[in-house]
Structures are given as C-alpha cells and as structure tokens.
Amino acid sequence: MNKKVRTVLNDKNLNEASKILKLHVSNENQMTQLARILAPLLPQTGVLLINGIMGSGKTFLCRNFIQAKQENENIYIEDIPSPTFTLVQTYSFENSELWHCDFYRIKTASELLELGLEEAFENALCLIEWPKGLDNLEIFDVANLEIKTGQNISERELIFFSKSEKWKAFAKKFESIIF
C-alpha cells in the first residue's frame, strides 16, 4: 500500500528529515551526468523543491532532468526554457506529466493556487525552483534539494532529503554517486 507523506513546508522539516544526503559536483559536465543518472528514478508524481542562490544551477539541473527523461523515452529533445517569466512549463511523457516551476516572483500561496498547482501536486511530477511561496501549503510526497555554490565558480554541493517513500529509489541512487 502506497502511504502518502503529508508535509507542511516550513523550517522545522530540516530537522525531521530521515537522512540528509550530500554530493559534491565539480563542474557542469558532472551536473549533466548526475541528471542523466537520476532522471529515470524521478517518481511519476511528487514534488522536488529546489533551493539555491541565483546562478547556483537550479534551472540547469531541471533542464537536464527534463532532457534526460525525453531522451530515455525517445521523445524529441527540445530546448528547455526557464520558467522565470511564465512561472510554469509543462512536459508530457508516456505515463506522466512534469511541471517545471519557478516561483521567484511569487509572493503568496494564493498566487500559486491560481496556477492550478493543487492538481499538479496530485497528478504530476513538479520540479519547483524558488519554492518559498509554498510555505504552509499541505503537499504530499515532497523531496528537497539544495544547491550550494563552492569556492570554485563551477563547484556545487547538492543536499537532498525526503521522508517520502516515492523518493526512496532516487535517494538511494543519489547516495551512491561519487564523482
């Protein structure tokens, strides 16, 4: 039986994570390779909240996840635009839909609900950059990924955690990757 994990997003969730996983990435090629390795393990539905400062690689990673999924399903690999101004870009796959969201400009949760996110949270995989506006919304099957910049301009530290069973295979693979 697939048990849903309820998450109300706030700072205390950092302390409740079952296991915090970290991965060091030295350059864009490794970030692309990471996306190719992990894309097949993205769940069909769920929410990946992606945090990091401007320029840390959030959109770059999402773009590579989407293109890797397209490649895996032999779908035409398209240019993946940033959803910075449109807020949401959607992509259809064989058995799922993916929403790539950028909520940098969102101020309140009510603005998000106008986009139809409640339905997306139930029926799609949502990759969400700048998820701050989601605070205190009830969302199921959530994973968190933070991208921190390193001393070298191309270095990144990725920090992943989730309590949801849907993200278990993703987490296991994430933990096994060494560059």
Backbone as a chain_set.jsonl record, in Angstrom:
{"seq": "MNKKVRTVLNDKNLNEASKILKLHVSNENQMTQLARILAPLLPQTGVLLINGIMGSGKTFLCRNFIQAKQENENIYIEDIPSPTFTLVQTYSFENSELWHCDFYRIKTASELLELGLEEAFENALCLIEWPKGLDNLEIFDVANLEIKTGQNISERELIFFSKSEKWKAFAKKFESIIF", "coords": {"N": [[0.841, -1.185, 0.0], [0.621, 2.154, -0.907], [1.639, 4.643, 1.003], [0.876, 7.966, 1.72], [2.913, 10.772, 2.387], [2.494, 13.46, 4.379], [3.342, 16.809, 4.148], [3.876, 19.838, 5.612], [5.223, 22.682, 4.583], [7.938, 24.095, 6.109], [10.573, 25.537, 8.166], [11.124, 23.662, 10.202], [11.061, 21.152, 9.056], [13.58, 20.524, 8.137], [14.867, 19.477, 10.338], [13.484, 17.163, 10.705], [14.031, 15.393, 8.706], [14.713, 12.16, 7.389], [17.23, 11.285, 6.501], [19.983, 13.129, 5.578], [21.453, 13.747, 2.56], [24.506, 14.299, 0.847], [26.29, 15.616, -1.952], [29.123, 16.259, -3.877], [29.781, 18.235, -6.662], [31.846, 18.938, -9.343], [31.78, 20.339, -11.781], [29.915, 21.548, -14.712], [29.597, 19.405, -16.494], [29.571, 17.177, -14.794], [27.248, 17.762, -13.389], [25.346, 17.516, -15.419], [25.715, 14.809, -15.999], [24.901, 13.741, -13.55], [22.145, 14.382, -13.611], [21.341, 12.774, -15.761], [21.788, 10.241, -14.694], [20.036, 10.195, -12.523], [17.492, 10.886, -13.548], [15.869, 8.676, -14.584], [14.909, 7.718, -12.206], [13.238, 9.529, -11.093], [10.139, 10.067, -9.545], [6.801, 9.348, -10.862], [4.813, 10.998, -9.933], [4.93, 13.652, -7.565], [6.857, 16.019, -5.611], [9.621, 18.027, -6.087], [11.473, 20.196, -4.385], [13.543, 22.815, -5.089], [16.2, 24.554, -3.966], [18.47, 27.331, -3.797], [21.0, 29.813, -4.325], [20.78, 32.62, -6.628], [21.877, 31.695, -9.794], [22.995, 29.298, -9.024], [22.481, 26.899, -10.27], [19.981, 25.722, -10.475], [17.985, 25.851, -12.564], [19.551, 24.826, -14.627], [19.995, 22.177, -13.747], [17.319, 21.214, -13.659], [16.609, 21.506, -16.382], [18.348, 19.596, -17.481], [17.397, 17.259, -16.231], [14.853, 17.078, -17.445], [15.489, 16.92, -20.206], [16.957, 14.527, -20.147], [14.935, 12.728, -19.413], [13.318, 12.989, -21.692], [15.072, 11.955, -23.619], [15.353, 9.324, -22.638], [12.82, 8.348, -23.177], [12.724, 8.404, -25.849], [11.764, 10.755, -26.983], [11.491, 13.741, -28.865], [14.192, 15.803, -28.207], [13.992, 18.779, -26.789], [14.72, 22.325, -26.636], [14.876, 23.557, -23.445], [13.202, 25.996, -21.929], [13.706, 28.475, -19.355], [11.359, 28.762, -16.721], [11.073, 31.297, -15.663], [9.639, 33.694, -16.332], [7.177, 32.762, -17.27], [6.34, 31.247, -15.19], [5.464, 28.539, -15.062], [6.276, 25.637, -16.899], [5.134, 22.98, -18.823], [5.536, 19.462, -19.444], [4.916, 16.599, -21.351], [5.004, 13.122, -20.875], [5.336, 9.582, -21.539], [3.891, 8.11, -19.498], [3.329, 10.066, -17.694], [3.236, 13.471, -16.446], [5.185, 16.405, -16.331], [5.86, 19.212, -14.409], [7.646, 22.125, -14.609], [8.611, 24.553, -12.538], [9.041, 27.973, -11.559], [9.222, 29.98, -8.943], [10.176, 32.45, -8.193], [9.179, 35.055, -8.398], [6.801, 34.938, -7.063], [4.666, 35.867, -4.414], [2.7, 35.117, -2.545], [0.886, 32.248, -1.246], [-1.658, 32.044, -2.332], [-1.408, 33.084, -4.901], [-0.077, 31.004, -6.116], [-1.936, 28.94, -6.096], [-3.734, 29.783, -7.986], [-2.525, 29.007, -10.301], [-3.144, 26.382, -10.673], [-1.856, 24.467, -9.205], [-2.581, 22.645, -7.188], [-3.823, 20.452, -8.442], [-1.677, 19.626, -10.027], [0.126, 18.822, -8.049], [-1.021, 16.471, -7.241], [-1.176, 14.893, -9.585], [1.111, 15.015, -11.192], [4.69, 15.224, -11.731], [6.463, 17.616, -10.054], [8.918, 19.947, -10.475], [10.309, 22.338, -8.625], [11.592, 25.471, -8.545], [12.828, 27.994, -6.381], [10.96, 27.712, -4.061], [9.815, 29.136, -1.912], [7.302, 30.486, -1.667], [5.559, 28.455, -1.165], [5.322, 27.906, 1.479], [3.703, 26.571, 4.275], [1.689, 25.304, 2.826], [-0.177, 22.344, 2.285], [1.375, 19.588, 1.144], [2.006, 16.558, -0.568], [4.353, 13.813, -0.72], [6.996, 14.975, -0.926], [10.278, 16.084, -1.784], [13.441, 17.508, -1.03], [15.919, 19.58, -2.409], [18.895, 21.17, -2.167], [21.087, 23.465, -3.64], [24.294, 24.406, -3.31], [26.776, 26.865, -3.855], [30.285, 26.531, -4.597], [33.757, 27.21, -3.701], [35.239, 27.349, -6.053], [34.139, 28.553, -9.171], [32.586, 26.735, -10.654], [31.969, 24.648, -8.958], [29.698, 22.728, -6.962], [27.644, 21.916, -4.148], [25.342, 19.5, -3.489], [22.466, 18.97, -1.647], [20.295, 16.639, -0.454], [17.122, 15.578, 0.732], [14.385, 13.612, 1.938], [11.328, 12.408, 3.285], [9.515, 10.855, 2.09], [8.315, 7.825, 0.686], [8.135, 7.625, -2.066], [10.396, 8.829, -3.063], [12.455, 7.202, -2.423], [14.044, 5.351, -4.057], [15.32, 7.194, -5.717], [16.78, 8.642, -3.781], [18.453, 6.602, -2.803], [20.053, 6.043, -5.061], [21.18, 8.58, -5.46], [22.724, 8.766, -3.164], [24.673, 6.87, -3.736], [26.261, 7.886, -5.749], [29.39, 8.972, -6.869], [31.704, 11.385, -7.725]], "CA": [[0.0, 0.0, 0.0], [1.418, 3.361, -1.024], [1.241, 5.583, 2.035], [1.281, 9.329, 1.397], [3.559, 11.526, 3.445], [1.997, 14.832, 4.394], [4.367, 17.764, 4.53], [3.589, 21.261, 5.634], [6.566, 23.195, 4.38], [8.487, 25.124, 6.985], [11.958, 25.265, 8.544], [11.306, 22.517, 11.101], [11.222, 19.925, 8.272], [15.005, 20.22, 8.026], [15.232, 18.672, 11.494], [12.72, 15.918, 10.699], [14.422, 14.558, 7.571], [15.227, 10.873, 7.817], [18.654, 11.226, 6.226], [20.416, 14.204, 4.696], [22.475, 13.235, 1.652], [25.28, 15.366, 0.216], [27.073, 15.22, -3.109], [29.961, 17.321, -4.424], [29.859, 18.243, -8.118], [32.95, 19.839, -9.687], [31.591, 21.133, -12.994], [28.633, 21.363, -15.406], [29.531, 18.052, -17.06], [29.142, 16.266, -13.725], [25.845, 18.08, -13.093], [24.589, 16.895, -16.504], [25.815, 13.362, -15.771], [24.047, 13.475, -12.394], [20.755, 14.421, -14.07], [21.121, 11.59, -16.601], [21.755, 9.075, -13.817], [18.881, 10.255, -11.625], [16.216, 11.114, -14.247], [14.982, 7.502, -14.625], [14.403, 7.417, -10.868], [12.26, 10.54, -10.672], [8.813, 9.444, -9.493], [5.818, 9.88, -11.816], [4.17, 12.114, -9.239], [5.671, 14.082, -6.393], [7.32, 17.4, -5.661], [11.022, 18.262, -5.745], [11.696, 21.608, -4.091], [14.951, 23.073, -5.387], [16.641, 25.825, -3.413], [19.844, 27.745, -4.055], [21.081, 31.23, -4.674], [20.725, 32.934, -8.055], [23.045, 31.217, -10.519], [23.569, 28.081, -8.43], [22.31, 25.765, -11.17], [18.65, 25.12, -10.337], [17.404, 25.681, -13.893], [20.449, 23.94, -15.366], [19.705, 20.801, -13.329], [15.965, 20.874, -14.133], [16.694, 21.362, -17.836], [18.997, 18.319, -17.755], [16.446, 16.201, -15.843], [13.798, 17.006, -18.464], [16.079, 16.401, -21.44], [17.3, 13.113, -19.938], [13.676, 11.986, -19.491], [12.94, 12.974, -23.106], [15.973, 11.02, -24.282], [15.011, 7.971, -22.187], [11.552, 7.934, -23.79], [12.86, 8.64, -27.293], [10.976, 11.933, -27.354], [12.332, 14.808, -29.407], [14.827, 16.577, -27.137], [13.789, 20.179, -27.118], [15.336, 23.33, -25.799], [14.032, 23.719, -22.263], [13.325, 27.375, -21.445], [13.483, 28.731, -17.938], [10.002, 29.261, -16.475], [11.172, 32.508, -14.842], [8.576, 34.656, -16.627], [5.897, 32.071, -17.434], [6.151, 30.585, -13.898], [5.326, 27.086, -15.212], [6.377, 24.984, -18.202], [4.721, 21.586, -18.65], [6.081, 18.497, -20.404], [4.186, 15.327, -21.319], [5.778, 11.907, -21.086], [4.498, 8.416, -21.826], [2.976, 7.783, -18.393], [3.334, 11.114, -16.68], [3.388, 14.859, -16.828], [6.154, 17.077, -15.487], [5.724, 20.66, -14.321], [8.864, 22.819, -14.191], [8.09, 25.807, -11.987], [9.974, 28.944, -10.987], [8.359, 30.861, -8.149], [10.975, 33.576, -7.695], [8.367, 36.275, -8.362], [5.562, 34.697, -6.311], [4.697, 36.447, -3.062], [1.775, 34.458, -1.621], [0.399, 30.925, -1.629], [-2.866, 32.172, -3.159], [-0.964, 33.257, -6.282], [0.293, 29.68, -6.611], [-3.137, 28.135, -6.289], [-4.341, 30.238, -9.238], [-1.84, 28.321, -11.404], [-3.612, 25.003, -10.758], [-0.848, 23.596, -8.595], [-3.156, 21.559, -6.385], [-3.989, 19.309, -9.339], [-0.341, 19.176, -10.418], [0.718, 18.112, -6.916], [-1.622, 15.13, -7.188], [-1.135, 14.123, -10.836], [2.315, 15.252, -11.995], [5.944, 15.47, -11.034], [6.71, 19.053, -10.052], [10.253, 20.427, -10.133], [9.982, 23.71, -8.246], [12.664, 26.376, -8.163], [12.394, 29.094, -5.523], [9.675, 27.275, -3.503], [9.446, 29.856, -0.686], [5.882, 30.823, -1.633], [4.776, 27.272, -0.805], [5.296, 27.746, 2.935], [2.447, 26.254, 4.96], [0.737, 24.554, 1.997], [-0.112, 20.908, 2.517], [1.834, 18.928, -0.075], [2.407, 15.182, -0.321], [5.459, 13.225, -1.49], [7.944, 16.059, -1.152], [11.717, 15.933, -1.585], [14.12, 18.801, -1.018], [17.271, 19.594, -2.953], [19.527, 22.483, -2.075], [22.325, 23.556, -4.407], [25.176, 25.446, -2.756], [27.938, 27.137, -4.69], [31.566, 26.264, -3.96], [34.781, 28.249, -3.848], [35.477, 27.416, -7.494], [32.899, 29.016, -9.805], [31.78, 25.636, -11.197], [31.705, 23.633, -7.933], [28.419, 22.766, -6.264], [27.313, 20.871, -3.18], [23.913, 19.227, -3.546], [21.984, 18.385, -0.397], [18.99, 16.053, -0.748], [16.445, 14.831, 1.776], [12.952, 13.379, 1.799], [10.749, 11.351, 4.122], [8.523, 10.155, 1.274], [8.7, 6.553, 0.058], [8.238, 7.821, -3.52], [11.726, 9.318, -3.393], [13.434, 6.272, -1.84], [14.982, 4.869, -5.082], [16.091, 8.373, -6.108], [17.712, 8.908, -2.69], [19.441, 5.525, -2.759], [20.98, 6.254, -6.161], [21.871, 9.839, -5.144], [23.716, 8.449, -2.131], [25.723, 6.002, -4.282], [27.026, 8.57, -6.796], [30.663, 9.591, -6.49], [32.425, 11.982, -8.854]], "C": [[0.883, 1.243, 0.0], [0.897, 4.407, -0.047], [1.755, 6.973, 1.688], [1.893, 9.984, 2.624], [3.103, 12.965, 3.337], [3.126, 15.74, 4.861], [3.774, 19.154, 4.501], [4.963, 21.907, 5.608], [6.897, 24.304, 5.353], [9.873, 24.69, 7.447], [12.133, 24.046, 9.436], [11.47, 21.208, 10.332], [12.68, 19.552, 8.097], [15.435, 19.293, 9.163], [14.548, 17.312, 11.494], [13.134, 14.969, 9.58], [15.041, 13.267, 8.062], [16.728, 10.768, 7.6], [19.002, 12.334, 5.241], [21.593, 13.684, 3.885], [23.178, 14.403, 0.971], [26.112, 14.795, -0.921], [27.832, 16.428, -3.629], [30.051, 17.149, -5.94], [30.884, 19.309, -8.501], [32.692, 20.745, -10.886], [30.24, 20.816, -13.641], [28.505, 19.973, -16.012], [29.076, 17.035, -16.023], [27.682, 16.509, -13.354], [24.943, 17.45, -14.157], [24.568, 15.376, -16.327], [24.918, 12.941, -14.604], [22.579, 13.418, -12.81], [20.427, 13.189, -14.905], [21.012, 10.313, -15.757], [20.454, 9.037, -13.016], [17.53, 10.376, -12.331], [15.324, 9.87, -14.298], [14.354, 7.157, -13.269], [13.484, 8.499, -10.31], [10.892, 9.871, -10.622], [7.853, 10.075, -10.504], [5.05, 11.054, -11.233], [4.976, 12.422, -7.987], [6.167, 15.494, -6.611], [8.784, 17.448, -5.235], [11.212, 19.765, -5.604], [13.185, 21.881, -4.219], [15.313, 24.483, -4.934], [18.098, 26.081, -3.767], [19.847, 29.204, -4.44], [20.973, 31.399, -6.193], [22.02, 32.454, -8.711], [23.658, 29.941, -9.977], [23.393, 26.845, -9.308], [20.958, 25.082, -11.084], [18.034, 24.837, -11.708], [18.249, 24.735, -14.732], [20.151, 22.478, -15.028], [18.328, 20.361, -13.822], [15.967, 20.627, -15.636], [17.301, 20.0, -18.194], [18.148, 17.127, -17.318], [15.425, 15.986, -16.973], [14.35, 16.427, -19.765], [16.479, 14.933, -21.305], [16.042, 12.247, -19.991], [13.206, 11.895, -20.948], [13.787, 11.958, -23.869], [15.629, 9.577, -23.926], [13.734, 7.445, -22.829], [11.555, 8.143, -25.3], [11.929, 9.734, -27.798], [11.954, 12.959, -27.906], [12.881, 15.644, -28.252], [14.771, 18.041, -27.536], [14.614, 21.092, -26.224], [14.373, 23.582, -24.638], [14.207, 25.144, -21.737], [13.137, 27.451, -19.931], [12.057, 29.234, -17.752], [9.978, 30.55, -15.645], [10.009, 33.468, -15.085], [7.218, 34.004, -16.795], [5.449, 31.392, -16.145], [6.098, 29.062, -14.002], [5.521, 26.692, -16.676], [5.979, 23.529, -17.972], [5.27, 20.722, -19.789], [5.325, 17.186, -20.238], [5.134, 14.183, -21.658], [4.81, 10.74, -21.229], [3.462, 8.148, -20.733], [2.879, 8.883, -17.351], [3.42, 12.499, -17.304], [4.377, 15.486, -15.851], [5.907, 18.581, -15.564], [7.055, 21.213, -13.834], [8.432, 24.222, -13.797], [9.212, 26.68, -11.43], [9.132, 29.991, -10.267], [9.122, 32.028, -7.53], [10.12, 34.824, -7.495], [7.069, 36.127, -7.547], [5.704, 35.211, -4.881], [3.835, 35.678, -2.062], [1.336, 33.098, -2.155], [-0.84, 31.026, -2.52], [-2.508, 32.394, -4.627], [-0.634, 31.905, -6.912], [-0.934, 28.841, -6.925], [-3.867, 28.524, -7.575], [-3.725, 29.541, -10.451], [-2.314, 26.878, -11.595], [-2.656, 24.007, -10.136], [-1.424, 22.447, -7.793], [-3.331, 20.294, -7.225], [-2.627, 18.741, -9.752], [0.315, 18.391, -9.286], [0.199, 16.684, -6.817], [-1.295, 14.272, -8.404], [0.149, 14.254, -11.653], [3.546, 15.247, -11.096], [6.217, 16.958, -11.156], [8.145, 19.33, -9.598], [10.101, 21.917, -9.873], [11.214, 24.461, -7.768], [12.07, 27.515, -7.339], [11.047, 28.772, -4.85], [9.196, 28.033, -2.264], [7.961, 30.152, -0.569], [4.985, 29.661, -1.237], [4.673, 27.06, 0.705], [3.865, 27.559, 3.434], [1.354, 25.672, 4.065], [0.91, 23.073, 2.324], [0.206, 20.21, 1.197], [2.314, 17.527, 0.294], [3.606, 14.8, -1.186], [6.492, 14.258, -1.92], [9.379, 15.59, -0.931], [12.323, 17.329, -1.681], [15.53, 18.646, -1.564], [17.786, 21.021, -2.851], [20.834, 22.427, -2.851], [23.125, 24.73, -3.849], [26.379, 25.62, -3.675], [29.208, 26.889, -3.886], [32.526, 27.417, -4.141], [35.153, 28.446, -5.313], [34.139, 27.733, -8.154], [32.007, 27.873, -10.292], [31.445, 24.551, -10.163], [30.348, 23.845, -7.274], [28.371, 21.656, -5.22], [25.8, 20.721, -3.239], [23.521, 18.492, -2.274], [20.546, 17.935, -0.634], [18.426, 15.405, 0.509], [14.951, 14.721, 1.49], [12.535, 12.288, 2.766], [9.781, 10.488, 3.331], [9.1, 8.882, 0.659], [8.882, 6.705, -1.448], [9.643, 8.225, -3.955], [12.824, 8.373, -2.916], [14.47, 5.799, -2.87], [15.887, 6.006, -5.553], [17.171, 8.646, -5.061], [18.821, 7.862, -2.626], [20.487, 5.709, -3.855], [21.817, 7.509, -5.925], [23.024, 9.562, -4.176], [24.903, 7.657, -2.688], [26.63, 6.703, -5.293], [28.28, 9.212, -6.203], [31.322, 10.119, -7.763], [33.86, 12.193, -8.455]], "O": [[1.791, 1.362, 0.822], [-0.169, 4.985, -0.257], [2.939, 7.141, 1.393], [1.443, 9.774, 3.751], [3.308, 13.613, 2.311], [3.785, 15.458, 5.861], [3.235, 19.592, 3.485], [5.772, 21.698, 6.512], [6.214, 25.327, 5.409], [10.301, 23.577, 7.142], [13.206, 23.443, 9.427], [11.971, 20.235, 10.895], [12.993, 18.374, 7.926], [16.278, 18.418, 8.963], [14.98, 16.403, 12.202], [12.633, 13.847, 9.514], [15.802, 13.263, 9.029], [17.431, 10.21, 8.442], [18.376, 12.455, 4.188], [22.599, 13.24, 4.439], [22.539, 15.374, 0.567], [26.576, 13.656, -0.867], [27.254, 17.5, -3.803], [30.355, 16.065, -6.437], [30.804, 20.447, -8.039], [33.309, 21.803, -11.004], [29.514, 19.935, -13.183], [27.407, 19.416, -16.041], [28.291, 16.137, -16.328], [26.957, 15.565, -13.039], [23.888, 16.909, -13.828], [23.526, 14.739, -16.487], [24.257, 11.905, -14.666], [21.852, 12.509, -12.407], [19.344, 12.621, -14.767], [20.231, 9.417, -16.076], [19.847, 7.978, -12.851], [16.511, 9.998, -11.753], [14.12, 9.99, -14.074], [13.388, 6.397, -13.2], [13.008, 8.391, -9.18], [10.518, 9.174, -11.565], [8.067, 11.203, -10.948], [4.682, 11.986, -11.947], [5.626, 11.541, -7.424], [5.932, 16.094, -7.66], [9.143, 16.97, -4.158], [11.122, 20.509, -6.58], [13.997, 21.254, -3.539], [14.796, 25.471, -5.454], [18.863, 25.146, -4.006], [18.822, 29.761, -4.832], [21.065, 30.426, -6.942], [23.117, 32.765, -8.247], [24.733, 29.537, -10.421], [24.084, 25.846, -9.109], [20.804, 23.964, -11.576], [17.609, 23.714, -11.98], [17.704, 23.92, -15.477], [20.064, 21.638, -15.924], [18.182, 19.256, -14.345], [15.391, 19.646, -16.108], [16.822, 19.329, -19.107], [18.177, 16.084, -17.971], [15.174, 14.856, -17.394], [13.738, 15.538, -20.357], [16.349, 14.173, -22.264], [16.072, 11.151, -20.551], [12.747, 10.84, -21.386], [13.263, 11.19, -24.676], [15.613, 8.706, -24.796], [13.578, 6.237, -23.007], [10.511, 8.067, -25.948], [11.38, 9.647, -28.896], [13.102, 13.036, -27.469], [12.12, 16.133, -27.418], [15.417, 18.474, -28.49], [15.135, 20.673, -25.19], [13.18, 23.795, -24.853], [15.247, 25.467, -21.163], [12.493, 26.596, -19.322], [11.587, 30.052, -18.543], [8.974, 30.855, -15.0], [9.449, 34.002, -14.128], [6.199, 34.625, -16.493], [4.288, 31.001, -16.027], [6.625, 28.364, -13.135], [4.991, 27.341, -17.578], [6.446, 22.909, -17.016], [5.442, 21.177, -20.92], [5.12, 16.718, -19.118], [5.942, 14.262, -22.583], [3.602, 10.902, -21.057], [2.279, 7.978, -21.029], [2.397, 8.65, -16.242], [3.643, 12.664, -18.504], [4.398, 15.131, -14.673], [5.765, 19.145, -16.648], [7.543, 20.822, -12.774], [7.945, 24.987, -14.63], [10.204, 26.178, -10.9], [8.425, 30.782, -10.893], [8.751, 32.529, -6.468], [10.315, 35.565, -6.531], [6.332, 37.098, -7.372], [6.73, 35.011, -4.23], [4.176, 35.587, -0.883], [1.406, 32.834, -3.356], [-1.046, 30.17, -3.38], [-3.234, 31.936, -5.51], [-0.882, 31.689, -8.098], [-0.957, 28.112, -7.917], [-4.54, 27.693, -8.185], [-4.344, 29.491, -11.514], [-1.933, 26.223, -12.565], [-2.649, 22.832, -10.502], [-0.817, 21.379, -7.724], [-3.022, 19.194, -6.768], [-2.449, 17.524, -9.817], [0.991, 17.394, -9.541], [0.911, 15.791, -6.358], [-1.151, 13.056, -8.28], [0.253, 13.648, -12.719], [3.446, 15.264, -9.87], [6.203, 17.501, -12.261], [8.531, 18.991, -8.479], [9.797, 22.681, -10.79], [11.799, 24.139, -6.735], [10.941, 27.943, -7.579], [10.08, 29.505, -5.058], [8.242, 27.594, -1.622], [7.408, 30.077, 0.529], [3.792, 29.847, -0.999], [4.005, 26.129, 1.155], [2.952, 28.295, 3.059], [0.207, 25.555, 4.497], [2.018, 22.615, 2.604], [-0.589, 20.237, 0.258], [2.945, 17.329, 1.332], [3.84, 15.386, -2.243], [6.815, 14.397, -3.099], [9.662, 14.81, -0.022], [11.774, 18.214, -2.337], [16.243, 17.702, -1.224], [17.185, 21.955, -3.381], [21.594, 21.466, -2.738], [22.696, 25.882, -3.907], [26.924, 24.651, -4.201], [29.218, 27.016, -2.662], [32.163, 28.47, -4.666], [35.357, 29.574, -5.761], [33.106, 27.221, -7.722], [30.787, 28.029, -10.338], [30.7, 23.623, -10.477], [29.908, 24.975, -7.059], [28.977, 20.597, -5.388], [25.064, 21.691, -3.06], [24.163, 17.519, -1.877], [19.682, 18.745, -0.972], [19.155, 14.76, 1.264], [14.343, 15.606, 0.89], [13.294, 11.358, 3.035], [9.278, 9.49, 3.848], [10.231, 8.871, 0.174], [9.69, 5.996, -2.048], [10.032, 7.984, -5.097], [14.005, 8.712, -2.998], [15.667, 5.84, -2.584], [17.083, 5.804, -5.763], [18.334, 8.858, -5.404], [19.987, 8.197, -2.421], [21.681, 5.548, -3.603], [23.025, 7.504, -6.161], [24.139, 10.055, -4.348], [26.014, 7.761, -2.169], [27.672, 6.158, -5.658], [28.231, 9.897, -5.181], [31.477, 9.394, -8.745], [34.657, 12.686, -9.253]]}, "num_chains": 1, "name": "protein.A"}
